[in-house]
Amino acid sequence: MPLPRFDRLPAERREHILGVARRHFAEHGAEGASYNKIIEAAGVSKTAAYHYFDGREDLLTAVLDGVLGRLLDALGPWEPARDEEDFAARFAAGSAALAAHLGGHPEDLALADAAIGRTADGPWLDWFGALVADGRRLGLVRTDVDASLMVAATAAVVRAADAWALARMATGTDPGDVPGQLWTLLRGLWGAAPTGQEPSHAL
């Protein structure tokens, strides 16, 4: 996380630095971007940079945290569904909003997999916890598997579909019917699934 001195910078200056870093990481990859080139492009001296971040990995973490926060904002919180059809519709709505965000923000698209992949727990997994809990409440998600394992497995299936689709989106390749394939995978994992409307967009 950024050091306290970074947090005391004006908001516009903080966003400028993170924006430059985000562009470099998106263009050159989370592991390939040069810390020295980033701080030079942002107009930050090496001395100042080490007052703001505890090195390259700290800056990368701040950038990826920002990406993940925007993905969660686009996805929106999971709200309890009224029934099976509403469950599928809410899943589709969140998926559509996330896909629209990624389609309009190429830097977040380029870094989405890295941002999600660095999250072993926290708000990303919390979203799936709410999804699975609601599915269990409605009798749509099996209860013979430990809840935390089901949450982790659900998130892993969705992440695999995301990474597959994102890689194709990033190269301009049509990923095809990701929503249908993802829904089929989840139905198999959960052992039960909504019989009504299927989601029209993948996460």
Protein Blocks (a to p, Z undefined) as FASTA:
>chain_A
ZZfklmmpcfklmmmmmmmmmmmmmmnojklpcfklmmmmnopafklmmmmpgcjklmmm
mmmmmmmmmmmmmnopadddfblmlmmmmmmmmmmmmmmmmmmmmklmmmmmmmmmmmmg
djklmmmmmmmmmmmmnopacckbcfklmmmmmmmmmmmmmmmmmmmmmnopaebjmklm
mmmmmmmmnopacfbdcdfbdZZ
